[in-house]
Amino acid sequence: MNEFVKAIHDYGIEIDEIDIQNLFKTMDIDSNGQVDFTEFLRVIVGEMSPFRQQLVEKAFRTLDFNQDGEISIEEFMKKYNASQHPDVK
């Protein structure tokens, strides 16, 4: 938390200590006392628009061949075969 407070102040952002703590708690989605990249990204990017959500769902369904709601490494590899990529050859 102290590093977070220092980073806020280093960037010249004037925020009360309590507001910084509240911001951190909001970013710490899993309440483990740390903000990982996924949590940070979720807060920075925000909610997806319905159109973007549909695109993501379509991409997911394309990879989820057996439609079980999960993508296995086998399903992923069926869709993306890198064997013909110039860097692989």
C-alpha positions in Angstrom: 0.0 0.0 0.0 2.9 2.4 0.8 4.3 2.0 -2.7 0.8 2.7 -4.1 0.6 5.9 -2.1 4.1 6.9 -3.1 3.3 6.3 -6.8 0.2 8.5 -6.6 2.2 11.3 -5.0 5.2 10.8 -7.4 2.9 11.6 -10.3 1.8 14.8 -8.7 -1.7 13.6 -8.0 -3.1 15.3 -4.9 -5.4 12.9 -3.2 -6.2 12.6 0.5 -4.8 9.5 2.2 -8.3 8.1 2.8 -9.2 8.5 -0.8 -6.0 6.7 -1.9 -6.9 3.8 0.4 -10.5 3.7 -1.0 -9.1 3.7 -4.5 -6.8 0.8 -3.7 -9.6 -1.2 -2.1 -11.7 -0.6 -5.2 -8.9 -1.9 -7.4 -8.1 -4.9 -5.2 -11.0 -6.9 -6.5 -10.1 -10.2 -4.7 -9.3 -8.3 -1.4 -5.9 -9.9 -1.0 -4.1 -6.7 -0.2 -2.5 -6.5 -3.7 -3.5 -5.3 -7.1 -2.5 -7.6 -9.8 -2.4 -6.7 -13.5 -5.8 -8.2 -14.2 -7.4 -6.2 -11.4 -5.6 -3.1 -12.6 -6.7 -3.6 -16.2 -10.3 -4.2 -15.2 -10.4 -0.9 -13.4 -8.6 1.0 -16.1 -10.5 -0.4 -19.0 -13.8 -0.6 -17.3 -16.9 -2.4 -18.5 -17.1 -3.6 -22.1 -19.7 -2.1 -24.4 -22.4 -4.6 -25.6 -20.8 -4.7 -29.0 -17.4 -5.5 -27.7 -18.8 -8.1 -25.3 -20.5 -9.8 -28.3 -17.1 -9.9 -30.2 -15.4 -11.4 -27.2 -18.1 -14.0 -26.7 -17.9 -14.9 -30.5 -14.2 -15.3 -30.2 -14.6 -17.5 -27.2 -17.2 -19.7 -28.8 -15.0 -20.1 -31.9 -12.3 -21.6 -29.6 -14.7 -23.6 -27.4 -15.3 -26.5 -30.0 -17.2 -28.7 -27.6 -19.3 -25.8 -26.2 -18.7 -26.7 -22.6 -17.9 -23.1 -21.6 -14.2 -23.7 -21.2 -11.3 -23.7 -23.6 -8.8 -26.5 -23.3 -5.3 -26.4 -24.6 -6.4 -29.0 -27.2 -9.2 -26.8 -28.4 -6.9 -23.9 -28.6 -4.3 -25.9 -30.6 -6.9 -27.1 -33.0 -7.7 -23.5 -34.0 -4.2 -22.1 -33.9 -1.6 -24.3 -35.7 1.7 -22.3 -35.8 3.6 -25.0 -37.7 3.4 -23.0 -40.9 4.4 -19.7 -39.3 7.8 -18.4 -40.8 9.3 -18.1 -37.3 8.5 -21.8 -36.6 9.8 -23.1 -39.9 
